[in-house]
Amino acid sequence: MNGSFYDSSFQDKLLNDNLNNQKNNVNDFFLVNLLLNNIGKKINIHIVLPTEERVVSGIIEEIGNDYLATSNPSDSEWQLIMFAYISYITFLEPINLL
């Protein structure tokens, strides 16, 4: 109605948030596919928790939309790690990119 009351900043914020979510979804999709193509590979997962940083070693067993499950054959321990805590992953053997 009256153009002086229209605030486009809200619409711009929604558009920017949507674009940022799409970028995150693409990155998450790439990460999940990369890990799915490398189930059974030995990895080191560098994680950052609120109180500490540490490295978890294991074999990729399962991957979900927001988590990674690994097993450690030396002590038969399984770990479920949320992607939100993963800083980066190093592969200890050649990886499959496709």
Secondary structure, DSSP 8 states (H G I E B T S, - for coil): --GGG--HHHHHHHHHHHHHHHHHHHHHHHHHHHHHTTTT-EEEEEEE-SS-EEEEEEEEEEE-SSEEEEEETTTTEEEEEEGGGEEEEEESS-----
